[in-house]
Amino acid sequence: MKSVLFQNQQIAYEVEGSGPALIFIHGFPMDRRVWQNFIPAFIRDFTTISIDLPGFGQSEQLADEHPMWLMSKIVEMVLEAE
């Protein structure tokens, strides 16, 4: 597991494989583990990045509500880190 800091809170994500990137984003109320059975099929040909959005999995909660624009900023930050 890797992480980045966003607004002084840890955002967790996992990187596996190599090649062009595929980003896996979970829905509510799940976390990145929802993709664990799918990712092995892709890691030979792709770099997979699965993210725990704020307040889920191993990521810390940022606020009471997390609007979509905030979620997109978090995905952007993870991609920039990688």
C-alpha positions in Angstrom: 0.0 0.0 0.0 1.1 3.5 -0.8 -0.4 6.8 0.3 -0.4 10.6 -0.4 -1.2 13.5 1.8 -4.3 15.5 0.9 -5.3 18.3 3.2 -3.0 16.7 5.8 -4.9 13.4 5.7 -3.6 10.1 4.3 -5.1 8.8 1.0 -4.3 5.1 0.5 -3.8 3.4 -2.8 -2.2 0.3 -4.4 -0.1 0.0 -7.5 0.4 -3.3 -9.3 1.6 -4.4 -12.7 3.3 -2.5 -15.5 2.3 -0.8 -18.7 -0.3 1.8 -19.4 -2.3 2.8 -16.3 -5.8 1.6 -15.4 -7.4 3.4 -12.5 -9.9 1.5 -10.3 -12.3 3.7 -8.3 -14.8 2.1 -5.9 -18.4 3.2 -5.3 -20.2 4.0 -2.1 -19.8 2.5 0.5 -16.9 0.2 -0.6 -13.1 0.5 -0.8 -10.4 -0.5 -3.1 -10.7 -4.2 -2.0 -13.8 -4.4 -4.3 -11.4 -4.7 -7.2 -9.0 -7.4 -5.7 -10.5 -10.2 -7.8 -10.4 -8.2 -11.0 -6.9 -6.7 -10.9 -4.9 -9.9 -11.4 -6.3 -10.2 -14.9 -4.8 -6.8 -15.8 -1.4 -6.6 -14.1 0.5 -8.4 -16.9 -0.4 -5.7 -19.4 -1.2 -2.7 -17.3 -0.2 -0.7 -14.3 -3.3 -0.8 -12.0 -3.9 1.9 -9.5 -6.7 1.3 -7.0 -7.6 4.1 -4.6 -9.4 4.2 -1.3 -11.4 7.4 -1.5 -11.6 9.5 1.7 -13.3 7.9 4.6 -13.1 4.4 3.1 -10.7 1.6 3.5 -7.3 2.8 4.7 -7.9 6.5 3.7 -8.7 9.1 6.3 -11.9 11.1 6.2 -11.5 14.7 5.2 -14.9 16.2 6.1 -18.5 15.2 6.7 -19.2 15.3 3.0 -16.9 14.6 0.0 -18.2 16.2 -3.2 -17.2 14.9 -6.6 -14.9 17.7 -7.4 -12.9 16.8 -4.2 -12.8 13.1 -5.2 -11.4 14.1 -8.7 -8.7 16.2 -7.0 -7.7 13.2 -4.9 -7.5 11.0 -8.0 -5.5 13.7 -9.8 -3.0 13.8 -6.8 -2.6 10.1 -6.8 -1.9 10.1 -10.5 0.6 12.9 -10.2 2.4 11.0 -7.4 2.7 8.0 -9.7 
